[in-house]
Structures are given as C-alpha cells and as structure tokens.
Amino acid sequence: MSNSTSTQSNSSSGTSTSSRGTGIFSFDRPKPHNEDAEIAVLGSMLIDPDAAAIALARLNFEGAFYRPAHQIIFDAMVALNPKGEAGIDLVVLGEYLQKNHLLDQIGGVNYLQMLMDKVPTSVNIEHYAEIVKQNAVLRRIIATCSDAVLKCYDSDGEVEPLLDLIEREVLEVSKMNQARDFQRIEPLVVDALKYIIDLLKKEADVQGLLTGYETLDHAMTGGLKPGMLFILAARPSIGKTALALNMATNIALNGDGKTPIGIFSLEMSAQQLTLRLISSQARVNINRWAYENNPPQGDLNAVRNACAQLRNANILIDDTGAIDIQELRAKARRMAEQHHIQVLFIDYLQLITINSANNANRENDVARISGALKALAKELNIPIVCLAQVNRKAEEGDGKPKLSNLRESGAIEQDADVVALLHRKREEQFNRSENASDGVEAELIIAKNRNGRTCTQMLTFFPQFTRFDARADSVDESDMPR
C-alpha cells in the first residue's frame, strides 16, 4: 500500500497552501505513520472485545490514524461501541458503513476481512496502539509548529494573543500523550475510601494548603485545593491585600517553608509588597521609622527575624500593572513549569485587562476574565486566590457585603468555588490613637462554598502592621446574611 501527502500549489505566489498540518511548508516526505500498526490495531479490535476496549480508550481522538480509510473504520467502531464494553461485529460494522455510504471509501467488506486475517492474535494490542498514538502525536506536533510559523508571518503585531494561542495548542498536544482508559467504579471507590481514611487521620498528602485561619480551612475541608478559584472580595481600604498576603505568608512558611507561591500584584510594586510582608510578619509598624530616630531594639530584632524567614521563602512576585489576561496566563504557566508554584495570588481582578472588540461592555470582559482564571486553575491544577472589588451598595443597610455586591459581573460568583467577603468598620481604624497596640474586629464571610459549608471567620485586624489574626469565635451558616 502506498503512502503519500499532497499539497495544492498557489502558482501566483509560489507558496503552498493546504489544510492544517502543512502551513507554509511543502514536504515531499510522508508524515510519521506505521500502516502495519494501524492494520494490527483495527484487526485486533475485530477479533477481540478486550482489544477493542483498549484501542477505543487510547486512540479516541481526532487524526489518530494516518490513512483516511483506517480513520473511517475506527470512527465507525466508536459510533457502534462508544463505551468499549463489547466486541465489534464484522457484519454490523459493514452494515453501518454501507448505510452511511462509507463502505466503498474503505475498500469494501473484503478490506475489513483482510484486517482480521492479517492479525492472528491481539495479545500485543497495547503495543500496536502505542505505535499508532506516538505517530499521531508526531503528526500533530508537525501541524502545530507549521501553523505557529504561518500565524507568526500573518500576525498583525499582537504578540501576546499569539503566544497564548500557541501555548494552548502545545498544551493540547502534550495532553494527547496521556493515556485515558475507561475507569470502572470499583477501583475508584477503593481509592475514595483510602482518601477518606487519610482525611480522618489528617494525613498531609490529602490536605489542602492551610491558610492559617482555622474556621476558613475547616469550611474548605482542609484548605485551598487544586483547581479551586477562591475570590476574596471587599470594598477599598478594608484589607483585601493584607489578608491575602497573610494567607500567602502562612502557606509559604508552613512546614519546611519551601512551598512555592506565585503573586501577581497589579496595584502595588514588588518593593511595597515586600515591605508589607516584613511588617506583617514582624508585627512592627515600619512606617513609623520614617520619623523615629531610635526604634526599640525588640522591633529591630523582630524585623531581622522576619527578613530571614522571608528571604528563605519561595515567593515569586510579578508587579506588572494592568496586565492582560493572556499575558497573565502565559506567565502563570511559566511559573508553574519552572518553579512549580502550588498556589497563585492575584491582586486584583478588576485591574486585569483584556483585548476586547466591545470595550464599552466591561461586564462581559470581567466575565471572560473570571472564566479564564477558573480554567487556568484547572489547567495548572493549583488553587488561585483572586482579589475583587464589591460595589458601593455593600455599604447600605448593615454595611456587610453580599454576593450580589460583586462589582461588574455576576459571572465571578458563578465561576468561583469559594467567595469570601471581608468586612470591618473602617471608622474604627480612623478613630484609633496612633500608638494603639490593640486591633479592630473584622469578619471574613464565606458566602459561597461549592464543596463545603458557609460560615464566618472572625478576625482581628491590626492596621499598624497590616495583619489579620484569627479570633476563637466563629459564626455558622445559620447566622449568615442573606
């Protein structure tokens, strides 16, 4: 059987054009494939139900087979047996192809019989399927690279969207190389039972990332979990950034102090953020040193200790202002790939920009951004903590924010796994003495919790060094504002 690839030449320009996979290149050589392996896979599927199940699980993606006739036959088998639970009957397969006017395209019933005759045993089906799969991955890599080059030549100068598109296509190729077998419930139940037992034993490998606020961590059944989008929302100057930095520090310094943390700060510089981290960790008002000649020795020692702790922490900060969502996603992917970050903090959502044809509709833009952040959390398999603003209506009534107060988009509530609303009375801070050492009461209202309970984490805020400490008392969901 002969193998060939074809391109259509554009005589007027001298360049070659074709469908996905050739781009600006014109290769005379065929793309990677192994026809014998493709025949062996299809033949094994026809003679052995177990082989059919394996092949259907491993090769059920677009373009798995190089020869069009083989792909048609495989697609027909998928249509007839989508769950891979039974054998493929030759008569039924031939009838299906005939009804769909495909039988002549594959060479008739005789070709189907030849597939069965060519393969005396299906014992090596996994090996056959792997050969077919690896060649399909190589063809997809060629197609992706070719398309990427073509898009670069045709680009209008917008680099960031192009980078994001290419990164997503490369990620799709890498996912092709992951085996996806059908899963029965029995082993899943066994794994789930082991998880439950480990959860009861408080084993570290089943816990999430602990934020350091016990009521919050309990509500999330063990902290921040992979793939979670956690929205922390409040009015301006309530302490969103301070609480997020406290959570980040608690996670980074917990245990061996080596948990990698990523932070995108769109509002504050990296230097300002670092000073806040030091002040909070040391519990020292460093701002007062601007007019104090001789700070107490205890404060100096506390700052030195905080600097030593944070210097060894694995915290990465990006302070690009008004960052585009596509650039943010690209940088987050690199953080995850190069530094293996376990959680990402973003301050804050409404400052993220997006290339949009409809600049007048900011609500749609925010909805697209929140959706992109949720997708990013799932893609990187890490929790994302994103800060957000609530609107002025939150200050009406008792002044406590509600889910409906999320600014500019209800999609934020929809996309988030957890929405926590930070509340405190700002006037209490303004009425305090400059030398006051006590804190002011605050509440973190867990208003939405997809996989846990709603409740309130009671906090004490120390504005002099931007730190939130947990209070012992807590409020259950029955006392939540509606």
C-alpha positions in Angstrom: 0.0 0.0 0.0 1.4 3.4 -0.9 1.5 6.4 1.4 1.6 10.0 0.2 0.9 13.5 1.3 -0.5 16.2 -1.0 -0.4 19.9 -1.2 -2.0 22.4 -3.5 0.4 24.9 -5.0 -0.5 28.5 -5.4 1.1 29.3 -8.7 0.6 33.0 -8.5 2.5 33.4 -5.3 4.8 30.4 -5.3 3.7 29.4 -1.8 1.9 26.2 -0.9 -1.4 26.1 0.9 -3.3 23.2 2.4 -5.3 22.1 5.3 -4.0 22.1 8.9 -0.6 20.4 9.1 1.3 21.8 6.1 1.1 25.5 6.6 3.9 27.3 4.8 5.9 24.1 4.4 5.7 21.8 1.5 7.2 18.4 2.5 7.6 15.7 -0.2 8.1 13.0 2.5 5.1 11.5 4.2 4.3 12.3 7.8 5.2 9.8 10.5 3.0 6.7 10.4 3.1 2.9 10.6 0.5 1.3 8.4 1.2 -2.2 9.7 0.5 -1.0 13.2 -2.8 0.7 12.1 -3.9 -2.6 10.5 -2.9 -4.5 13.6 -5.0 -2.3 15.8 -8.1 -2.5 13.6 -7.7 -6.2 13.1 -7.3 -6.8 16.9 -10.4 -4.8 17.6 -12.4 -7.0 15.2 -11.3 -10.3 16.8 -11.1 -9.4 20.5 -13.6 -7.4 22.6 -10.9 -6.6 25.2 -8.6 -5.3 22.5 -11.4 -3.1 21.2 -11.8 -1.6 24.6 -8.1 -0.8 24.9 -7.9 0.8 21.4 -11.1 2.8 21.9 -9.7 4.3 25.1 -6.2 5.0 23.8 -6.9 6.3 20.3 -10.3 8.1 20.6 -9.0 11.5 19.3 -9.0 13.3 16.0 -6.4 12.2 13.5 -5.3 9.1 15.4 -4.9 7.2 12.1 -2.8 8.3 9.1 -4.7 6.5 6.4 -8.2 8.0 5.9 -9.8 4.6 5.4 -8.4 3.4 8.7 -9.8 6.5 10.5 -13.2 6.0 8.9 -13.3 2.4 10.1 -12.2 3.4 13.6 -14.7 6.2 13.8 -17.4 3.7 12.8 -16.3 1.3 15.6 -16.5 4.2 18.1 -20.0 5.1 16.9 -21.1 1.4 17.3 -19.4 0.8 20.6 -18.7 4.2 22.4 -18.1 2.7 25.8 -15.9 -0.1 24.7 -17.9 -2.7 26.5 -18.5 -5.2 23.7 -16.8 -6.7 20.7 -17.1 -5.3 17.2 -19.1 -7.5 14.9 -17.9 -7.6 11.3 -21.4 -7.8 9.8 -22.7 -4.9 11.9 -19.7 -2.8 11.1 -20.1 -3.5 7.3 -23.8 -2.6 7.5 -23.1 0.6 9.4 -20.5 1.7 6.8 -22.9 0.8 3.9 -25.8 2.8 5.4 -23.5 5.8 5.8 -22.1 5.5 2.2 -18.6 4.8 3.5 -18.1 1.2 2.6 -16.6 1.9 -0.9 -14.3 4.5 0.6 -12.6 2.0 2.8 -12.3 -0.8 0.2 -15.4 -2.8 0.8 -16.1 -5.7 3.0 -13.1 -7.5 1.6 -10.8 -4.9 3.2 -12.5 -5.5 6.6 -12.0 -9.2 6.2 -8.3 -8.6 5.3 -7.8 -6.7 8.6 -9.0 -9.7 10.5 -6.9 -12.1 8.5 -3.7 -10.0 8.9 -3.7 -10.3 12.7 -3.6 -13.8 14.1 -3.6 -12.6 17.8 -4.5 -9.5 19.7 -2.1 -10.1 22.5 0.1 -7.1 21.5 -2.8 -4.6 21.2 -1.3 -2.2 23.7 2.0 -2.1 21.8 0.2 -1.7 18.4 -2.0 1.2 19.8 1.1 2.9 21.3 2.8 2.9 18.0 -0.2 4.4 16.3 -0.6 7.0 19.0 3.0 8.2 19.1 3.0 8.7 15.3 -0.3 10.7 15.7 1.4 12.9 18.3 4.3 13.5 16.0 2.0 14.5 13.2 0.2 16.9 15.5 3.5 18.4 16.6 4.4 19.0 12.9 1.0 20.5 12.3 1.1 22.7 15.4 4.6 24.0 14.6 3.7 24.6 11.0 0.6 26.6 11.9 2.5 28.5 14.5 5.1 29.7 11.9 2.3 30.6 9.5 0.5 32.6 12.2 3.7 34.4 13.0 4.1 35.5 9.4 0.4 36.6 9.2 0.4 38.3 12.6 -0.8 41.9 12.8 1.8 42.6 15.5 -0.3 41.5 18.5 2.2 39.1 20.1 0.5 38.3 23.4 -2.6 36.7 21.9 -0.4 34.7 19.5 1.8 33.4 22.4 -1.3 32.4 24.4 -2.8 30.6 21.4 0.5 28.7 20.6 0.9 27.7 24.3 -2.6 26.3 24.4 -2.1 24.3 21.2 1.2 22.9 22.6 -0.6 22.0 25.8 -3.2 20.2 23.8 -0.5 18.2 22.1 1.0 17.2 25.4 -2.4 16.1 26.7 -2.6 13.7 23.7 0.3 11.8 25.1 -1.6 11.0 28.3 -3.3 7.6 28.4 -7.0 7.8 29.0 -8.6 4.4 29.8 -12.1 3.8 30.7 -12.5 3.6 34.5 -14.7 1.3 36.4 -16.3 2.4 39.7 -14.8 -0.4 41.8 -11.2 0.9 42.0 -12.4 4.4 42.2 -14.4 3.5 45.4 -11.3 1.8 46.8 -9.3 5.0 46.2 -12.1 7.2 47.6 -12.2 5.1 50.8 -8.4 5.4 51.2 -8.8 9.2 50.8 -11.5 9.3 53.5 -9.3 7.3 55.9 -6.3 9.5 55.2 -8.6 12.5 55.7 -9.7 11.3 59.1 -6.1 10.7 60.0 -5.2 14.2 58.9 -2.5 12.9 56.6 -0.6 15.7 54.9 -0.9 14.4 51.3 -4.8 14.7 51.3 -4.9 18.1 53.0 -5.1 21.3 51.0 -2.9 24.3 51.6 -3.7 25.7 55.0 -4.3 29.4 55.1 -3.6 29.7 58.8 -7.3 30.7 59.6 -8.8 27.6 61.2 -12.5 28.3 60.6 -11.8 29.1 56.9 -9.7 26.0 56.5 -12.3 23.8 58.1 -15.0 25.3 55.9 -13.0 24.3 52.8 -12.5 20.8 54.3 -8.8 21.2 54.7 -7.6 24.4 53.0 -7.1 25.5 49.4 -7.4 22.6 46.9 -6.0 22.2 43.4 -8.2 23.6 40.7 -10.0 25.9 43.1 -10.8 29.5 42.3 -11.1 31.5 45.6 -12.4 35.0 45.3 -11.6 37.4 48.2 -13.8 40.5 47.8 -14.3 43.7 49.8 -14.7 47.5 49.5 -11.5 49.5 49.0 -9.2 50.0 52.1 -10.8 47.2 54.1 -7.7 45.0 53.9 -8.0 42.6 51.0 -4.3 42.8 50.1 -3.2 42.5 53.7 -5.3 39.3 54.3 -4.2 37.8 51.0 -0.5 38.4 51.9 -1.1 37.0 55.4 -2.6 33.8 53.7 0.3 33.7 51.3 2.9 34.0 54.1 1.2 31.4 56.2 1.3 28.9 53.3 4.8 29.8 52.3 6.3 29.4 55.8 4.2 26.4 56.9 6.1 23.1 57.4 9.5 23.3 55.8 8.9 26.8 54.5 9.6 25.8 50.9 6.1 25.8 49.4 6.4 27.9 46.1 3.9 30.8 46.0 3.1 33.0 43.0 1.8 36.6 43.4 0.6 38.9 40.7 0.4 42.4 42.2 -1.3 44.8 39.7 -1.7 47.6 42.2 1.4 47.7 44.4 5.1 47.4 43.4 7.1 44.4 44.4 9.1 46.5 46.8 5.9 47.8 48.6 4.6 44.3 48.8 7.8 43.0 50.3 7.8 45.8 53.0 4.2 44.8 53.9 5.2 41.2 54.2 8.0 42.1 56.5 5.9 44.5 58.6 3.1 41.9 59.0 5.4 39.0 59.8 7.5 41.0 62.3 4.3 42.7 63.8 6.2 46.0 63.6 4.9 49.3 62.1 7.9 50.0 59.9 6.3 53.2 58.5 6.8 54.9 61.9 10.6 54.6 61.4 10.4 57.4 58.9 10.2 59.8 61.9 11.5 57.7 64.8 15.2 58.1 65.5 15.7 55.2 67.7 13.3 52.3 67.1 13.1 49.8 70.0 15.7 47.0 69.9 12.9 44.4 70.1 11.3 45.8 66.9 14.7 45.8 65.1 15.2 42.2 66.1 11.7 41.2 65.0 12.3 42.8 61.6 15.6 41.0 61.2 14.0 37.7 62.0 11.1 38.4 59.6 13.6 39.2 56.8 15.5 36.0 57.5 12.3 33.9 57.3 11.0 35.7 54.1 14.4 35.6 52.4 14.3 31.8 52.5 10.6 31.6 51.5 9.9 30.5 47.9 7.7 33.5 46.9 7.6 34.8 43.3 6.2 38.3 42.7 5.2 39.9 39.3 4.2 43.5 39.7 3.2 44.2 36.0 0.4 46.9 36.2 -2.8 46.5 34.1 -1.6 43.1 32.9 -3.6 41.5 30.1 -5.3 38.2 30.9 -3.4 36.4 28.2 -0.1 37.6 29.4 -1.0 36.7 33.0 -1.9 33.2 31.9 1.3 32.8 30.0 3.4 34.0 32.9 1.5 31.7 35.3 2.2 28.7 33.1 5.9 29.6 33.2 5.8 30.0 37.0 4.2 26.5 37.3 6.5 24.9 34.8 9.8 26.5 36.0 9.1 27.0 39.7 6.3 24.5 40.4 4.1 27.0 42.3 1.5 25.4 44.5 -0.9 28.4 44.7 -1.3 31.7 42.8 -2.5 35.0 44.3 -3.8 37.8 42.1 -4.4 41.4 43.3 -6.9 42.2 41.9 -9.4 41.0 39.2 -10.8 44.3 38.1 -7.3 45.6 37.2 -6.7 42.8 34.7 -7.2 44.0 31.1 -8.4 42.1 28.1 -8.3 42.7 24.4 -12.0 43.1 23.5 -13.8 44.3 20.4 -16.5 45.7 22.7 -14.6 48.0 25.1 -17.9 49.5 26.3 -19.1 46.4 28.0 -16.8 45.9 30.9 -19.2 43.4 32.5 -18.6 41.0 29.6 -14.8 41.5 29.9 -14.8 40.7 33.6 -16.9 37.6 33.0 -14.3 36.4 30.4 -11.5 37.2 32.8 -13.1 35.2 35.7 -13.8 32.3 33.4 -10.2 32.4 32.2 -8.9 32.3 35.8 -11.1 29.3 36.6 -9.8 27.5 33.5 -6.2 28.4 34.5 -6.7 26.9 38.0 -7.9 23.6 36.5 -5.2 23.7 33.8 -2.3 24.2 36.3 -4.1 22.1 39.0 -3.4 24.6 41.7 -5.7 26.9 43.7 -5.9 30.6 42.6 -6.8 33.2 45.1 -8.0 36.3 43.3 -9.0 39.6 45.0 -12.0 41.5 43.8 -13.9 44.7 44.5 -17.5 44.9 45.7 -19.8 47.9 44.7 -20.9 50.8 46.9 -24.3 49.1 47.6 -22.4 46.9 50.0 -22.2 49.8 52.4 -26.0 50.1 52.6 -28.1 48.6 55.4 -25.8 46.9 58.0 -22.8 47.6 55.7 -22.0 43.9 55.3 -21.2 42.9 51.7 -23.2 40.2 49.9 -22.7 38.0 46.8 -24.9 40.4 44.8 -22.4 43.2 45.5 -19.6 41.7 43.5 -18.6 44.5 41.2 -19.2 44.4 37.4 -20.1 40.8 36.9 -22.3 38.0 38.4 -20.1 35.6 36.5 -17.4 36.0 39.2 -19.8 34.3 41.7 -20.6 31.6 39.1 -17.0 30.8 38.3 -15.7 30.8 41.8 -15.6 27.8 44.0 -15.3 29.9 47.1 -16.3 33.5 47.6 -15.2 35.2 50.8 -16.3 38.7 51.7 -14.1 40.7 54.0 -15.9 43.2 56.3 -15.0 45.6 59.1 -15.9 49.1 60.2 -13.4 51.5 58.7 -14.3 54.3 61.1 -12.9 52.3 64.0 -9.5 52.4 62.4 -9.6 56.2 61.9 -10.7 56.9 65.4 -7.8 55.0 66.9 -4.8 56.5 68.6 -1.6 56.3 66.5 0.1 54.4 69.4 -2.7 51.9 69.8 -1.5 48.4 70.1 -4.8 46.5 70.0 -6.7 45.5 66.9 -10.2 46.1 65.4 -12.8 43.4 64.8 -13.3 42.1 61.3 -15.2 39.3 59.6 -14.5 37.1 56.7 -17.9 35.9 55.4 -17.6 32.7 53.4 -20.7 33.4 51.3 -20.3 30.7 48.7 -18.5 27.4 49.2 -19.0 24.8 46.4 -17.5 21.9 48.4 -18.1 22.9 52.0 -20.2 25.0 54.3 -20.8 28.7 54.5 -19.8 30.4 57.7 -17.9 33.4 59.1 -14.2 33.5 60.1 -13.9 36.1 62.9 -10.7 38.1 62.6 -8.8 40.9 64.4 -7.2 43.4 62.2 -4.0 45.3 63.2 -3.8 48.2 60.8 -0.5 49.4 62.2 1.3 46.4 60.6 -1.5 45.2 58.2 -2.0 41.9 59.8 -5.2 39.8 60.4 -5.3 37.3 63.3 -8.0 34.7 63.8 -10.3 35.0 66.7 -11.6 32.0 68.5 -15.3 32.7 68.0 -17.0 31.8 64.7 -20.4 32.1 63.1 -22.2 29.2 61.5 -24.1 29.3 58.2 -27.4 29.7 60.1 -26.3 33.2 61.0 -25.2 34.2 57.5 -26.7 37.4 56.0 -29.0 36.5 53.0 
